[in-house]
Amino acid sequence: MFEIIAEKGKARAGILKARGIEIETPVFLPVATKACIKTLLPKEAKEVGVKAIIVNALHIYRRAMELVEKVGLHKFMRWDGIIFTDSGGFQSIKKFPAFVKEEGIAFKMPDGKEEFFTPEKSIEVQKKIGSDFFFALDDCPSYPYSKRRVEKAVERTIKWAERCQGERTFAILQGGIYEDLRKYCAEKLSKMNFFGFAIGGLCIGEPKEEMHRMVKLSVEYLPKEKPRHLMGVGSPEDILECVKYGIDIFDSAFPTRNARHGTILTSKGKINLGKRKVKGDVIDEECDCYTCKNFSLDYLNYLFKEKEPLAMRLATIHNLRYINRLMENIREEIKS
């Protein structure tokens, strides 16, 4: 269930429910690609305010399908919050590699055997592993691309979406940086029976202003009463801007990946750790996370210089708390 409870301009605050769990939107989903948020225990994620995550269903299928199907994804990873699962098509093309064909995505299993994901099989896998919300299989071309390639991606995405409509499923909107294709795709998908709509194919190398322009345009053609998910976008600046356009849900590896590489987000801007010039006692005076309450900036910087694994864990705790505090503030501002 999704309900809008407050609006400020085009920004909305809402309630999203699944399995008796209620979360407020706008909300940020940390990426738990392989059924874990890298470096963190589930309880540590919950302590910083995380209530929902996103897992890559194709990774689970390739590496642990039998194990997960037996007990369910929540029990497997000891996560009692909400789980979204991405179909994994875009990531697979980058990593396995996989190949987009007319009827779905072909990829290789770890043993070298070729497998094929149709739209129906993708949803079936997401249901079998016990996800709360699913994403329809889409064709997301890598940037840079030609308009003809994006036209083909839109055609496939619409055709595939028709085959996997459902009450807990999000359709994914494609169209690259082309206004006419974004509008066409959004209008076609909006007529279908989906729980929500995701905007995909952005933040993959295109200019930032183009990304914002496409998000703003896409939202105009999506149903107001349905949740809107912006895929792969997670910097504080982009979140603030895209909430104003009417986005409800974000997911990205931005805060966790940056943390592991020594970049922390603070109320005074980014700090790149592991450098001689970084000095200080307080990490972020506005933050209430475990890292900030217990350790100094000097200590965290020292851990990164010494390449201690604890550094990544403490920085990840802080960055996720920073993003969650940002979302809390955004929700309060909309409601007030």
ZALOMAR-840752 format. One record per residue (C-alpha): residue number from 1; residue in three letters; x, y, z. Coordinates in steps of 0.25 Angstrom, whole numbers, plus 2048, in hexadecimal, padded with zeros to 3 digits. Layout:
% residues N
<r NUM, ALA, <X, Y, Z>>
...
***
This chain:
% residues 336
<r 1, MET, <800, 800, 800>>
<r 2, PHE, <805, 80E, 7FD>>
<r 3, GLU, <7FE, 81B, 802>>
<r 4, ILE, <802, 829, 800>>
<r 5, ILE, <801, 831, 80E>>
<r 6, ALA, <806, 83F, 80B>>
<r 7, GLU, <80B, 847, 7FF>>
<r 8, LYS, <814, 853, 7FD>>
<r 9, GLY, <814, 858, 7EF>>
<r 10, LYS, <817, 84B, 7E7>>
<r 11, ALA, <81E, 844, 7F3>>
<r 12, ARG, <816, 83A, 7FA>>
<r 13, ALA, <817, 833, 808>>
<r 14, GLY, <810, 825, 808>>
<r 15, ILE, <80E, 818, 80F>>
<r 16, LEU, <813, 80B, 808>>
<r 17, LYS, <80E, 7FE, 80F>>
<r 18, ALA, <812, 7EF, 80D>>
<r 19, ARG, <811, 7E3, 816>>
<r 20, GLY, <80B, 7EC, 821>>
<r 21, ILE, <818, 7F4, 820>>
<r 22, GLU, <816, 803, 81E>>
<r 23, ILE, <820, 80D, 819>>
<r 24, GLU, <820, 81B, 816>>
<r 25, THR, <823, 821, 808>>
<r 26, PRO, <82C, 828, 802>>
<r 27, VAL, <835, 81C, 806>>
<r 28, PHE, <843, 818, 802>>
<r 29, LEU, <846, 809, 800>>
<r 30, PRO, <854, 805, 802>>
<r 31, VAL, <859, 7FB, 7F8>>
<r 32, ALA, <85B, 7ED, 7FD>>
<r 33, THR, <85E, 7E7, 7F0>>
<r 34, LYS, <863, 7D9, 7F5>>
<r 35, ALA, <859, 7D8, 801>>
<r 36, CYS, <862, 7E1, 80A>>
<r 37, ILE, <865, 7F0, 80C>>
<r 38, LYS, <874, 7EF, 80A>>
<r 39, THR, <87C, 7EF, 817>>
<r 40, LEU, <86F, 7F1, 820>>
<r 41, LEU, <867, 7E8, 829>>
<r 42, PRO, <858, 7E8, 827>>
<r 43, LYS, <856, 7EE, 835>>
<r 44, GLU, <860, 7F9, 832>>
<r 45, ALA, <858, 7FD, 826>>
<r 46, LYS, <84B, 7FE, 82E>>
<r 47, GLU, <852, 806, 838>>
<r 48, VAL, <855, 811, 82E>>
<r 49, GLY, <847, 811, 829>>
<r 50, VAL, <847, 808, 81E>>
<r 51, LYS, <839, 801, 81C>>
<r 52, ALA, <83A, 7FC, 80E>>
<r 53, ILE, <845, 7F7, 805>>
<r 54, ILE, <846, 7F3, 7F6>>
<r 55, VAL, <84C, 7E5, 7F2>>
<r 56, ASN, <850, 7E1, 7E4>>
<r 57, ALA, <848, 7D4, 7E1>>
<r 58, LEU, <851, 7D0, 7D6>>
<r 59, HIS, <85D, 7CF, 7DF>>
<r 60, ILE, <855, 7C7, 7E8>>
<r 61, TYR, <850, 7BE, 7DD>>
<r 62, ARG, <85E, 7BB, 7D8>>
<r 63, ARG, <865, 7B9, 7E5>>
<r 64, ALA, <85B, 7B5, 7F0>>
<r 65, MET, <84D, 7B2, 7EA>>
<r 66, GLU, <84B, 7A4, 7F1>>
<r 67, LEU, <850, 7A9, 7FF>>
<r 68, VAL, <847, 7B6, 7FE>>
<r 69, GLU, <83B, 7AF, 7F8>>
<r 70, LYS, <83B, 7A5, 804>>
<r 71, VAL, <83A, 7AF, 80F>>
<r 72, GLY, <836, 7BC, 808>>
<r 73, LEU, <83F, 7C9, 806>>
<r 74, HIS, <83B, 7CF, 813>>
<r 75, LYS, <83F, 7C4, 81C>>
<r 76, PHE, <84C, 7C1, 813>>
<r 77, MET, <852, 7CE, 816>>
<r 78, ARG, <84B, 7D1, 823>>
<r 79, TRP, <844, 7DD, 81E>>
<r 80, ASP, <836, 7DF, 824>>
<r 81, GLY, <833, 7EC, 81D>>
<r 82, ILE, <82E, 7EE, 80E>>
<r 83, ILE, <835, 7E9, 803>>
<r 84, PHE, <835, 7EE, 7F4>>
<r 85, THR, <83B, 7E5, 7EA>>
<r 86, ASP, <841, 7EA, 7DD>>
<r 87, SER, <840, 7E1, 7D1>>
<r 88, GLY, <84F, 7E3, 7CF>>
<r 89, GLY, <84F, 7E5, 7C0>>
<r 90, PHE, <857, 7F1, 7BF>>
<r 91, GLN, <862, 7ED, 7C9>>
<r 92, SER, <863, 7DF, 7C3>>
<r 93, ILE, <867, 7E6, 7B5>>
<r 94, LYS, <872, 7ED, 7BC>>
<r 95, LYS, <877, 7E1, 7C4>>
<r 96, PHE, <874, 7D3, 7BF>>
<r 97, PRO, <873, 7D7, 7B3>>
<r 98, ALA, <865, 7D5, 7AF>>
<r 99, PHE, <85E, 7D8, 7A1>>
<r 100, VAL, <851, 7DE, 79F>>
<r 101, LYS, <848, 7D7, 795>>
<r 102, GLU, <83A, 7D9, 790>>
<r 103, GLU, <834, 7CF, 79A>>
<r 104, GLY, <83D, 7D2, 7A6>>
<r 105, ILE, <84B, 7D2, 7AB>>
<r 106, ALA, <855, 7C7, 7A9>>
<r 107, PHE, <860, 7C5, 7B3>>
<r 108, LYS, <86A, 7BB, 7B8>>
<r 109, MET, <869, 7B4, 7C5>>
<r 110, PRO, <876, 7B2, 7CE>>
<r 111, ASP, <878, 7A4, 7C8>>
<r 112, GLY, <877, 7A9, 7BA>>
<r 113, LYS, <869, 7A5, 7B6>>
<r 114, GLU, <861, 7AF, 7AF>>
<r 115, GLU, <854, 7B3, 7B5>>
<r 116, PHE, <849, 7BC, 7B0>>
<r 117, PHE, <840, 7C6, 7B8>>
<r 118, THR, <833, 7C9, 7B1>>
<r 119, PRO, <82A, 7D4, 7B8>>
<r 120, GLU, <821, 7C9, 7BE>>
<r 121, LYS, <82D, 7C1, 7C3>>
<r 122, SER, <833, 7CD, 7CA>>
<r 123, ILE, <826, 7D0, 7D2>>
<r 124, GLU, <825, 7C1, 7D5>>
<r 125, VAL, <833, 7C1, 7DB>>
<r 126, GLN, <830, 7CE, 7E3>>
<r 127, LYS, <823, 7C8, 7E9>>
<r 128, LYS, <82A, 7BA, 7EC>>
<r 129, ILE, <835, 7C1, 7F4>>
<r 130, GLY, <82B, 7C9, 7FC>>
<r 131, SER, <82D, 7D7, 7F8>>
<r 132, ASP, <822, 7E2, 7FC>>
<r 133, PHE, <823, 7EA, 7F0>>
<r 134, PHE, <828, 7E6, 7E2>>
<r 135, PHE, <82D, 7ED, 7D6>>
<r 136, ALA, <829, 7E9, 7C8>>
<r 137, LEU, <834, 7E5, 7BE>>
<r 138, ASP, <838, 7F1, 7B6>>
<r 139, ASP, <842, 7F4, 7AB>>
<r 140, CYS, <84C, 7FF, 7B0>>
<r 141, PRO, <856, 802, 7A5>>
<r 142, SER, <864, 807, 7AA>>
<r 143, TYR, <868, 815, 7A8>>
<r 144, PRO, <86C, 81B, 79E>>
<r 145, TYR, <861, 816, 795>>
<r 146, SER, <85B, 819, 788>>
<r 147, LYS, <84C, 81D, 787>>
<r 148, ARG, <849, 811, 77F>>
<r 149, ARG, <84F, 808, 78A>>
<r 150, VAL, <846, 80F, 794>>
<r 151, GLU, <83A, 80E, 78B>>
<r 152, LYS, <83C, 7FF, 78B>>
<r 153, ALA, <83E, 7FF, 79A>>
<r 154, VAL, <831, 806, 79C>>
<r 155, GLU, <829, 7FC, 793>>
<r 156, ARG, <82F, 7F0, 79A>>
<r 157, THR, <82C, 7F6, 7A8>>
<r 158, ILE, <81E, 7F9, 7A4>>
<r 159, LYS, <81C, 7EB, 79E>>
<r 160, TRP, <822, 7E4, 7AA>>
<r 161, ALA, <81A, 7ED, 7B4>>
<r 162, GLU, <80D, 7E8, 7AE>>
<r 163, ARG, <811, 7DA, 7B2>>
<r 164, CYS, <814, 7DC, 7C0>>
<r 165, GLN, <80A, 7E6, 7C6>>
<r 166, GLY, <806, 7E3, 7D5>>
<r 167, GLU, <802, 7E9, 7E2>>
<r 168, ARG, <810, 7EA, 7E8>>
<r 169, THR, <817, 7ED, 7DC>>
<r 170, PHE, <81E, 7FA, 7D7>>
<r 171, ALA, <81F, 7FC, 7C8>>
<r 172, ILE, <82C, 803, 7C3>>
<r 173, LEU, <82C, 80F, 7BA>>
<r 174, GLN, <837, 810, 7AF>>
<r 175, GLY, <839, 81A, 7A5>>
<r 176, GLY, <847, 81F, 7A7>>
<r 177, ILE, <849, 82E, 7A6>>
<r 178, TYR, <83E, 830, 79B>>
<r 179, GLU, <832, 837, 79F>>
<r 180, ASP, <829, 831, 795>>
<r 181, LEU, <82D, 822, 799>>
<r 182, ARG, <82C, 825, 7A7>>
<r 183, LYS, <81E, 82B, 7A5>>
<r 184, TYR, <81A, 81F, 79C>>
<r 185, CYS, <81F, 815, 7A6>>
<r 186, ALA, <818, 81B, 7B2>>
<r 187, GLU, <80B, 81D, 7AB>>
<r 188, LYS, <80B, 80E, 7A7>>
<r 189, LEU, <80F, 808, 7B4>>
<r 190, SER, <805, 811, 7BC>>
<r 191, LYS, <7FA, 80A, 7B6>>
<r 192, MET, <7FE, 7FD, 7BB>>
<r 193, ASN, <7FB, 7F6, 7C8>>
<r 194, PHE, <808, 7F9, 7D1>>
<r 195, PHE, <809, 7FC, 7E0>>
<r 196, GLY, <813, 807, 7DD>>
<r 197, PHE, <81C, 80D, 7D2>>
<r 198, ALA, <82B, 80E, 7D2>>
<r 199, ILE, <834, 817, 7CA>>
<r 200, GLY, <840, 810, 7C4>>
<r 201, GLY, <84B, 812, 7BB>>
<r 202, LEU, <850, 81F, 7C1>>
<r 203, CYS, <85D, 822, 7C9>>
<r 204, ILE, <865, 819, 7C1>>
<r 205, GLY, <86E, 823, 7BB>>
<r 206, GLU, <865, 82E, 7B4>>
<r 207, PRO, <867, 83D, 7B8>>
<r 208, LYS, <860, 840, 7C6>>
<r 209, GLU, <857, 84A, 7C0>>
<r 210, GLU, <852, 840, 7B6>>
<r 211, MET, <84F, 836, 7C1>>
<r 212, HIS, <847, 841, 7C9>>
<r 213, ARG, <840, 845, 7BD>>
<r 214, MET, <83B, 837, 7B9>>
<r 215, VAL, <837, 834, 7C8>>
<r 216, LYS, <82E, 841, 7C8>>
<r 217, LEU, <828, 83E, 7BA>>
<r 218, SER, <825, 82F, 7BE>>
<r 219, VAL, <81E, 832, 7CA>>
<r 220, GLU, <814, 83B, 7C3>>
<r 221, TYR, <80F, 82E, 7BB>>
<r 222, LEU, <80E, 825, 7C7>>
<r 223, PRO, <802, 822, 7D0>>
<r 224, LYS, <802, 82B, 7DC>>
<r 225, GLU, <7FC, 821, 7E5>>
<r 226, LYS, <807, 816, 7E2>>
<r 227, PRO, <815, 816, 7E9>>
<r 228, ARG, <820, 81B, 7E0>>
<r 229, HIS, <82E, 815, 7E1>>
<r 230, LEU, <83A, 81B, 7DC>>
<r 231, MET, <845, 810, 7D9>>
<r 232, GLY, <854, 812, 7DC>>
<r 233, VAL, <853, 820, 7E1>>
<r 234, GLY, <858, 823, 7EF>>
<r 235, SER, <861, 82F, 7F1>>
<r 236, PRO, <85B, 839, 7FB>>
<r 237, GLU, <85A, 844, 7F0>>
<r 238, ASP, <853, 83B, 7E6>>
<r 239, ILE, <849, 836, 7F1>>
<r 240, LEU, <845, 844, 7F5>>
<r 241, GLU, <843, 849, 7E7>>
<r 242, CYS, <83B, 83C, 7E3>>
<r 243, VAL, <832, 83C, 7EF>>
<r 244, LYS, <82E, 84A, 7EA>>
<r 245, TYR, <829, 843, 7DD>>
<r 246, GLY, <821, 839, 7E4>>
<r 247, ILE, <82A, 82D, 7E6>>
<r 248, ASP, <826, 824, 7F2>>
<r 249, ILE, <831, 819, 7F3>>
<r 250, PHE, <840, 819, 7F0>>
<r 251, ASP, <84A, 80E, 7EF>>
<r 252, SER, <859, 80F, 7ED>>
<r 253, ALA, <867, 80A, 7F1>>
<r 254, PHE, <86B, 819, 7F2>>
<r 255, PRO, <86D, 81A, 801>>
<r 256, THR, <872, 80C, 804>>
<r 257, ARG, <87C, 80C, 7F8>>
<r 258, ASN, <881, 819, 7FC>>
<r 259, ALA, <883, 815, 80A>>
<r 260, ARG, <88B, 809, 806>>
<r 261, HIS, <894, 812, 7FE>>
<r 262, GLY, <896, 81C, 809>>
<r 263, THR, <88C, 827, 806>>
<r 264, ILE, <883, 82B, 811>>
<r 265, LEU, <877, 834, 810>>
<r 266, THR, <876, 83F, 81B>>
<r 267, SER, <86D, 84B, 81E>>
<r 268, LYS, <87A, 853, 819>>
<r 269, GLY, <87C, 84C, 80C>>
<r 270, LYS, <883, 83F, 808>>
<r 271, ILE, <890, 83B, 80F>>
<r 272, ASN, <89A, 832, 808>>
<r 273, LEU, <8A1, 82A, 812>>
<r 274, GLY, <8AF, 823, 812>>
<r 275, LYS, <8B5, 831, 810>>
<r 276, ARG, <8C0, 838, 818>>
<r 277, LYS, <8B9, 845, 818>>
<r 278, VAL, <8AC, 83F, 81E>>
<r 279, LYS, <8AC, 842, 82D>>
<r 280, GLY, <8A2, 845, 838>>
<r 281, ASP, <89B, 83F, 844>>
<r 282, VAL, <88C, 840, 83F>>
<r 283, ILE, <888, 838, 833>>
<r 284, ASP, <87A, 83F, 831>>
<r 285, GLU, <875, 847, 83D>>
<r 286, GLU, <866, 846, 837>>
<r 287, CYS, <867, 836, 836>>
<r 288, ASP, <862, 82D, 841>>
<r 289, CYS, <867, 820, 83B>>
<r 290, TYR, <870, 816, 842>>
<r 291, THR, <87C, 81A, 83B>>
<r 292, CYS, <87B, 829, 83E>>
<r 293, LYS, <877, 826, 84D>>
<r 294, ASN, <883, 81D, 84F>>
<r 295, PHE, <88F, 821, 846>>
<r 296, SER, <897, 82D, 842>>
<r 297, LEU, <899, 832, 834>>
<r 298, ASP, <8A8, 82F, 837>>
<r 299, TYR, <8A6, 821, 83A>>
<r 300, LEU, <89D, 81E, 82E>>
<r 301, ASN, <8A7, 825, 825>>
<r 302, TYR, <8B2, 81C, 82B>>
<r 303, LEU, <8AA, 810, 829>>
<r 304, PHE, <8A9, 813, 81A>>
<r 305, LYS, <8B8, 817, 819>>
<r 306, GLU, <8BB, 809, 81F>>
<r 307, LYS, <8B1, 802, 816>>
<r 308, GLU, <8AA, 7FC, 822>>
<r 309, PRO, <89D, 7F5, 81E>>
<r 310, LEU, <896, 7FC, 82A>>
<r 311, ALA, <897, 809, 823>>
<r 312, MET, <88E, 805, 818>>
<r 313, ARG, <884, 800, 822>>
<r 314, LEU, <884, 80C, 82B>>
<r 315, ALA, <883, 815, 81E>>
<r 316, THR, <877, 80D, 819>>
<r 317, ILE, <870, 80F, 826>>
<r 318, HIS, <872, 81E, 825>>
<r 319, ASN, <86E, 81F, 817>>
<r 320, LEU, <861, 817, 818>>
<r 321, ARG, <85D, 81F, 824>>
<r 322, TYR, <860, 82C, 81D>>
<r 323, ILE, <857, 828, 811>>
<r 324, ASN, <84C, 823, 81B>>
<r 325, ARG, <84D, 830, 823>>
<r 326, LEU, <84C, 838, 815>>
<r 327, MET, <83F, 830, 812>>
<r 328, GLU, <839, 832, 820>>
<r 329, ASN, <83B, 841, 81E>>
<r 330, ILE, <835, 841, 810>>
<r 331, ARG, <829, 839, 815>>
<r 332, GLU, <827, 843, 821>>
<r 333, GLU, <828, 84F, 818>>
<r 334, ILE, <81E, 84A, 80E>>
<r 335, LYS, <814, 846, 81A>>
<r 336, SER, <816, 853, 821>>
***
